[in-house]
């Protein structure tokens, strides 16, 4: 991680997509959106809905990856929600939990998260154990560190399209225009 980095530093770059670690869906042939998001951030929720619409309109001709960037200073449930998503990922259900967390953003207390795990048919005991585990917390920290190291992730959501930060809007029309060939 670059300490005291500024956007002009040459060392700064977006960490490349790692198929074995990143949560990614969609066609490998499509353009790639990487989002750094926070499950408690209302703007990340707006981006979630917009990206869903774009994926539907493009019929799978895009890729999407989500990286965690919980803003714990202003969102007290963001880290717990990210840990819930990662614990679900260990049981093969990241995207299902991802969707639930954004659709029920106002209900991210511990009991809510356990209820979502049960609703998804996860092993709740394993879910509880995993979300507080070192492996889950290190996975979240990996995403945060990569966002900070890019020098571009200053808040959520921050989107990158094919590795380049997207500073425009994240409504469906703007995203579709940015993804156009």
C-alpha positions in Angstrom: 0.0 0.0 0.0 1.3 3.5 -0.9 1.4 5.7 2.2 0.5 9.4 1.9 -0.2 8.8 -1.8 -1.3 11.6 -4.1 -3.0 11.1 -7.5 0.2 12.2 -9.2 2.3 9.4 -7.8 3.5 7.1 -10.6 3.2 4.0 -8.3 -0.6 4.3 -8.1 -2.6 1.9 -10.1 -5.8 -0.1 -9.8 -5.2 -3.6 -8.7 -6.0 -5.9 -11.7 -8.9 -8.2 -11.5 -8.0 -11.5 -9.8 -10.5 -14.1 -10.9 -9.6 -16.3 -7.9 -10.2 -13.5 -5.3 -12.5 -10.8 -6.7 -16.3 -11.3 -6.9 -16.9 -11.0 -10.6 -19.8 -11.9 -12.8 -20.7 -11.6 -16.5 -19.0 -12.3 -19.8 -15.2 -12.2 -19.9 -15.6 -10.6 -23.4 -17.5 -7.7 -22.0 -16.3 -4.3 -20.7 -15.5 -4.4 -17.0 -17.0 -2.3 -14.2 -15.3 -2.5 -10.9 -17.1 -0.9 -8.0 -15.7 0.0 -4.6 -18.8 0.1 -2.5 -20.3 0.2 1.0 -23.4 -1.7 1.8 -24.7 1.1 4.1 -24.0 3.9 1.6 -27.2 5.1 -0.1 -25.2 6.1 -3.2 -23.7 2.6 -3.4 -27.3 1.4 -3.3 -28.2 3.7 -6.2 -25.2 2.3 -8.2 -26.3 -1.2 -7.3 -29.7 -0.6 -9.0 -28.2 1.2 -12.0 -25.6 -1.6 -12.6 -28.4 -4.2 -12.4 -30.3 -2.4 -15.1 -27.2 -2.0 -17.3 -26.5 -5.7 -16.9 -30.0 -6.5 -18.0 -29.9 -4.1 -21.0 -26.6 -5.4 -22.2 -27.7 -9.0 -21.9 -24.6 -10.2 -20.2 -22.2 -8.4 -22.5 -20.4 -6.8 -19.6 -18.5 -7.9 -16.5 -19.0 -6.5 -13.0 -16.8 -6.9 -10.0 -17.5 -5.6 -6.5 -14.9 -4.6 -4.0 -15.5 -3.6 -0.4 -14.8 -0.1 0.8 -16.8 0.2 4.1 -16.8 3.8 5.3 -16.8 2.8 9.0 -16.5 6.4 10.2 -20.0 7.3 8.9 -21.6 3.9 8.4 -21.5 1.8 11.6 -22.9 -1.3 10.0 -20.8 -1.3 6.8 -18.0 -3.5 8.0 -20.4 -6.1 9.5 -22.3 -6.1 6.2 -19.1 -6.6 4.2 -18.2 -9.5 6.6 -21.6 -11.0 6.1 -21.1 -10.9 2.3 -17.7 -12.5 2.6 -19.0 -15.2 5.0 -21.8 -15.9 2.5 -19.1 -16.1 -0.2 -17.4 -18.9 1.7 -20.6 -20.8 1.2 -20.9 -19.9 -2.5 -23.6 -17.3 -2.0 -21.8 -13.9 -2.3 -24.1 -12.4 -5.0 -27.2 -13.5 -3.2 -26.1 -11.8 0.0 -24.8 -8.8 -1.9 -28.3 -8.3 -3.4 -30.1 -8.8 0.0 -27.8 -6.3 1.8 -28.5 -3.6 -0.8 -32.2 -4.3 -1.0 -32.5 -4.2 2.8 -30.0 -1.5 3.5 -31.9 -0.1 6.5 -31.7 -3.5 8.3 -28.1 -4.4 8.9 -28.0 -5.2 12.6 -26.5 -8.5 13.7 -29.9 -10.2 13.9 -30.8 -9.0 10.4 -27.6 -10.4 9.0 -28.1 -13.8 10.7 -31.7 -13.8 9.3 -30.4 -13.2 5.8 -28.0 -16.1 6.2 -30.9 -18.4 7.2 -33.1 -17.1 4.4 -30.4 -18.0 1.9 -30.1 -21.5 3.4 -26.6 -20.9 4.7 -25.2 -22.8 7.6 -25.8 -20.1 10.2 -23.2 -21.5 12.7 -20.5 -21.4 10.0 -21.7 -18.0 8.8 -21.4 -16.6 12.4 -17.9 -18.1 12.8 -16.7 -17.0 9.4 -17.8 -13.4 9.5 -15.6 -12.7 12.5 -12.7 -14.7 11.1 -9.3 -13.5 10.2 -9.7 -14.7 6.6 -12.9 -12.6 6.1 -11.4 -9.5 7.7 -8.2 -9.8 5.6 -10.3 -10.2 2.4 -12.2 -7.0 3.2 -8.9 -5.2 4.0 -7.4 -6.4 0.7 -10.2 -4.5 -1.1 -9.8 -1.4 1.0 -6.1 -1.4 0.6 -6.4 -1.7 -3.2 -8.8 1.2 -3.3 -6.5 3.4 -1.3 -3.5 2.3 -3.3 -5.3 3.4 -6.5 -5.3 7.0 -5.3 -8.8 7.3 -6.8 -11.1 5.7 -4.3 -12.1 8.6 -2.0 -15.6 7.6 -1.2 -18.4 5.3 -2.3 -19.3 4.3 -4.8 -16.2 4.6 -6.9 -16.4 3.0 -10.3 -13.7 2.0 -12.7 -14.5 1.0 -16.3 -11.8 -1.1 -17.9 -9.4 0.0 -15.2 -10.0 3.8 -15.6 -11.8 5.7 -12.9 -15.3 6.8 -14.0 -16.0 10.3 -12.5 -19.4 10.7 -14.3 -22.8 9.8 -13.1 -23.7 6.2 -12.3 -27.3 6.3 -13.5 -28.1 3.6 -16.2 -28.0 6.0 -19.2 -24.6 7.5 -18.2 -23.1 4.0 -17.6 -24.5 2.7 -20.9 -22.9 5.6 -22.7 -19.6 5.0 -20.9 -19.6 1.4 -21.8 -20.5 2.0 -25.5 -17.7 1.0 -27.9 
